[in-house]
Amino acid sequence: MTGQYTLDQTEHAVAERLAGLPVDRAAMAAVGSLYRAAGAVRNHFERTVLTEYDLTWTGWVVLWVVWVWNDIESRHAASEAGITKSTLTGVVTTLENRGLMQRRTHPTDGRRVILSLTGKASTMMTELFTRLNAREVEVLQGLSAQERETLTTALRKVVLQLEQGPGTAPPPVPPGARPRIS
């Protein structure tokens, strides 16, 4: 159980609350399940892996973004991490104080900041990602390979839909194509 109430208890309470309202319950249930699953996974990873590295989920995501993209402007790192620039500033300060992140001024525009990992952070990320991935496998162990692929494809469609804006449909994934993992 991830919260005070089980999934069944929550779904029952929501069904009672929404009785008679003109809402698309399937859409609500899908988005609600997505939100609840994301929170449960985040909390699980913080408790089982990230705490050993003294990292929050947000700290991990910022490290991940910079690790993937190497040198990256702070504004782009905030966008990729899904956080505000002010939140990023606090996270980067913490990571910098721990010797994991470096900031430097952009070479052509002194108002812009470039982020990069230290050697210590790069080494840590290789180890940490391997451990976190083992937990990802555990989280999905109840799903078949086909269910994992279907889940990944469906979630990618949600992200692409939001990236393209309201009223647009994401491009179809060809049958048998392996979904890209973002």
N, C-alpha and C positions, 0 to 999 in steps of 0.2 A: 504494500500500500504506500502510495507516495504522498498523500495528503490526509486530512482528517477523515474523509469519506472515501469509500471504495468507488470504483468506476460504476458498478451496478447501482449503488445508492445515489450517486450523482445523476446518472441517467434517469432513474425513477423520479427524483425530485424535479429535474428539468421537465420531464414529460408532464408532470402534474402542473407545474407553473405555466407551461405553454398551452395547456388544453384550451382549445377554442380560438387560439390566435392564428391569423393567416400567415404562417411562416413555412419556409421550406425546411422541414426537419432533417432531411437527408443532408442538405448543405450545411446546416448548423451542426449536425452530428459529426460530419467529416472534418470541418474546421475545428470544432471543439476537441475531437480526438487528436488531431494534428497538434494543437496547442498543448494538450495534456501529455501526449507522448514526448514532445520536444522538452517539456519541463521535467518529465520523469527521467529522460535520458541525461539531460544536463545535470540534474541533481545526483544521479547515479555516478556519472563520471567524476563530479566534484568529490563525492565521498570515497570512491574506490581508487582513483588514480591521481587526480589533480591535487588533492590535499597533501599527498606525499611530496609534491614539488612546491608546496605553498603557493598554489595558483588558484585563482577563481576561474570560472568559465570564461569570463570576458578577457582576463589576462591570457588564457590559453588561446582564445580566438585571435587576439591581436598578435601573439607570437606566431601562430599558424599563418596568418595573412602575410606577415613580414618574411617568414621562412619561405613561403611559396614564391613570393614575388621579389625576394632579395631587397634591394633598395626600393623604397616606395614612399611617395609623398604622403605626409600625414593625412591630408584630406581624403586621399584615395584609400588609405588604410582604414580610416573611420567608416567610409562608405562600404568597403568590402567586409568589415567586421559587423556592420549593421548597428553602429553606435554613433553618438554625436561626437563632434570634434572636441567638445569640452570633456566628455567622458574619456575620450582617447587620451587627452592631455594628462589626466590623472593616472590612467593605467600605464602610460608610457613613463611617467615620472616614477611610479613604483617599480616598473621593470628596469628602468635605468639605475635606480638606487640599488637594485639587486645585482647589477652588473650583467644584465641580459639584453639590454637595448641601448642603441646609440642614436642620438639626434645630430644632424648637421644641417647647416644652412644650404639651401639649393644654390648651385654654382652661378646661376644667372638671375635669380630673383631672391633677394634677402628676406622677403616676407614668407617664403615657402620653406618647409622643413622636410628633410629626407630622413626616413627611419631605416635602420638596419640592425641586425642581430649581432651580438658579440660572438666570439668563438665559443665561449662558455654556453651561450644560448643555443647555438647551432648543434653542439654536441648533445646538449640536453634534449633538444627537439627530436633528434634521431631516436634516442632511447624512449622518450615520452610518447612519441607517435606510435612506436611499435607496441608499447604497453596499452595505449588507448585503443588501438586497433583490435587488440585481443579482446578488450571489453566490448567493442562494437560487434565482434563476432558473437560473443555471449548474448548480447542484447537481442540479436536476430536469430538465435539458434532455434527458435520455435517456428521459423519460416523456412519453407523449401527454397531452393535456388530460384524457381519460377516466381514464387511469391515475393522474394527479394527484388527480382528484376521488375515485377509489376509495380511494387511499391516505389522503387526508384523512378520508374518511368512516370508514374502518376504524380509524384512530388515534383519532378522536373517540370511537368506540364503546369503545375500550379505556379512555380517560380517564373517560368517563361511567360505565362499569362499576366502576371503582375509586372514583369519587366516591360512588356509590350504595351501595357495600359488597358484600361477597361474596354470591353467590346471587341477585343481581338482574340483570335484563337491561336494557340501556339502551333507550330508546324507539326504534322504527325510524325511519329517515330516509325520508321519502316519496320515491317514484321521481321522478327529475328535479329534486329539491330541491338547491339548492347548499348544501354543508356549511358551517357556521360555522367560521371560522378563529379559534381562541382564542389 
